[in-house]
Amino acid sequence: MGCICSKSAEEEAPPPEIPKALPVLSVTLSNKSLNPFVSIKNDENITITVAPPKQKVGSFSRTNSIISSSGASSRPKENGTTQTSGPLMQLESGRKKSGPIVHTQSLRSSGPIHLPPIKKSGQLAPAPSHKKSGPLVQPQTQGRHVRSATVGLSGGANNDLTVEEAHDVDPSGNAIGFSGEHVIAGWPAWLTEVAGEAVHGWLPRRADSFEKLNKIGQGTYSNVYKARDLETGKIVALKKVRFVNMDPESVRFMAREIHILRRLDHPNVIKLEGIVTSRMSHSLYLVFQYMEHDLAGLAAVPGIKFTEAQVKCYMLQILRGLEHCHNRGVLHRDIKGSNLLLDDNGNLKIADFGLATFFDPNQRQPLTSRVVTLWYRPPELLLGATEYGVAVDLWSTGCILAELLAGKPIMSGRTEVEQLHKIFKLCGSPSDDYWKRSKLPHTTIFKPQHQYRRCVGEAFKDFPQSALSLLDSLLAIEPESRGTATSALQSDFFRTKPLACDPSALPKYPPSKEYDAKLRDEEARKQRAAAHKGRSGSNKPGKKESKVIPADELQKRNMQSNPKSVSEKYDPSEDDSGSGFPIDPPGPANMHTGGFGSTWCNKKDDNRAVPGRTYSSVRVANGPQSKNDRTYRPQPGSTDLHNFAGASRNSGQARYNRLDVADPVEKNGLDRPGSSHKKDLGISSNVGYGMKNKRIHYSGPLMPPGGNMEDMLREHERQIQQAVRKARLEKEKTKKNFY
Ligand SMILES: Nc1ncnc2c1ncn2[C@@H]1O[C@H](COP(=O)(O)OP(=O)(O)OP(=O)(O)O)[C@@H](O)[C@H]1O
């Protein structure tokens, strides 16, 4: 880890794109008879006048509580809408008294307000409300909104200004006139130009109002920091989003995450508390409540085994959070232990909505099948389904339930092919009827020649009966049989004793995150390597013997070195690629391949499942629990089928790249570029295996002409072994060269 020195997020910002003194307001008047006029005053007030001449649309005062706006007569008519984008009017601050102000009123009582007012500078107003309750697909509102907000200009303390503004909404209810307001509010143009509605009604927080403490997580496209909110003293998590060249598409996908988060409001769903940015900066931080643990990290702590009551407590919270998401028309599409965050009071919150999408159960729209982390991905997605619903999240939840009870992941495939095979072996293969009905794209490739028998009960015979029956429905091969989060919540599992414990009764664990576990593993690996070097070089003068620190000792040290109250200094070199942290931390200790998957059923019953087959226990460099490891970047022009042709890994770059042409669905921008794919154990075009950055890439066509799934798996295994052998050889060669 590099030196850590105190630095605010703002200081990392690249050179300003707009001079601070010239905030830009963009207003287009669709009613051409109106003439915009802007008065530029001194540095206190800003006045915009819109014709009919001498009528002011608004006067923005830098004082905290005064709003100056036109009265009804001064506004453009209903059909003379005030829109954004287009001719820019540059505003400068004006003097305190800005001429003839038509009407002045205080912020919190400003006329007909449909959208909730922002409570105070830096805090966020709730997302625009939608009239329709239940599954939301599009806001139903139409017509003109009048909104009031307190906005904070970046630059200068105590610089709130208040605005009342009017804007129209398009037929889908999306507001279409924000840009001017956004710019005044301090949002950077690169954000509002492509994702105005995501931040609409919100105010950016200033980066220097947070003190960054230490890095606590790393996602495919983000670094997550623990930080102190200097305004409230509260500890928060700051998720810094990386963009590739400010690509608008990347920004749009990030905006989708924000949009979705704003729609959700539930104790078991992480709450987006703010966004940090400024016109000067090309980065964005999402502010979340700080959560001390994640379920994957806890499970990886040696010695932690959950009781039935504890498992029920976690499951209740997961399902409640999920029920809320689904009722709000949101599919999470990446339920897994590391996205289930826990605070010190045992409260669980579903996090990471980077792959989430809006959906309408009554109006199926094509969605990408390349979502959900491999081990938690349901069979229909592996088979290429593009029409799916809540059942995908329920499958992942079933995997979590079994994992919590079994103490380790239940199906840890290294590739999609292997994952599907594990699923069929445990859950049985779909019925002929299902294959016919579902018309899944990859049916011809993956339909096994023989039926696989379901053996969930047998595999988990030690599980309580009520858990087994819930598991049986969550892990149903056919999505329609998985029920809903609501039906799962009503299952006997939650009604039979021992009942779920109260979250507050859960044990207090030391800080433990999947990320910590990865760091721990990495540290242990380094120590082992150092010890090995020390031993082999012990005859050489000057070489020190290294001490190997056992993993649990490292865990302890790691926990000790991560005191919550100590403010570490922030080192910019930690950030992004210059990070002192590994870009691709290894998967946690318990994430080895093999696991349960290959040995669920009695082999003699399982003559369809490659008899006697055992998967290699070789640890794949890109273990599927390592987030960065799952980014899939399809080659331009590649087809879906190539996805089954092997594996590669993500270089650790941002996942907000352009949406690849390989994915025909969610072209409308709803699929996060490289995203879906991020979760795959990178399956790429048939380029053959090879080593890149000393990591194993599995690839190559797995489907021999006329072959079936068993052949494919055998070939797959052969390639893996070959890759491993090659890796070993290369390692040996490197060692020889080194000495
Ligand atoms: N609110 C929070 N409190 C504490 N830690 C958090 C919080 N949010 C995220 N983290 C940590 O940061 C990690 C990465 O966050 P997150 O999963 O949101 O990022 P991501 O880039 O979307 O990752 P992924 O590649 O899995 O999509 C999490 O696994 C978690 O350990």
The ligand as an ORCA input file, in Angstrom:
! r2SCAN-3c Opt
* xyz 0 1
  N     -22.047      1.254      1.381
  C     -20.941      0.549      1.462
  N     -20.344      0.391      2.642
  C     -19.217     -0.321      2.738
  N     -18.627     -0.947      1.711
  C     -19.187     -0.832      0.506
  C     -20.361     -0.073      0.309
  N     -20.690     -0.134     -0.987
  C     -19.756     -0.902     -1.578
  N     -18.849     -1.324     -0.683
  C     -17.703     -2.193     -0.927
  O     -17.157     -1.945     -2.184
  C     -17.247     -3.107     -3.007
  C     -17.515     -2.669     -4.415
  O     -18.730     -1.957     -4.458
  P     -19.778     -2.221     -5.595
  O     -20.079     -3.688     -5.630
  O     -20.933     -1.326     -5.436
  O     -18.896     -1.765     -6.831
  P     -18.960     -2.246     -8.300
  O     -17.906     -1.534     -9.060
  O     -20.350     -2.092     -8.779
  O     -18.587     -3.747     -8.149
  P     -18.957     -4.912     -9.128
  O     -17.788     -5.087     -9.996
  O     -19.234     -6.080     -8.235
  O     -20.175     -4.512     -9.829
  C     -18.353     -3.952     -2.371
  O     -18.194     -5.312     -2.602
  C     -18.214     -3.616     -0.908
  O     -17.276     -4.446     -0.290
*
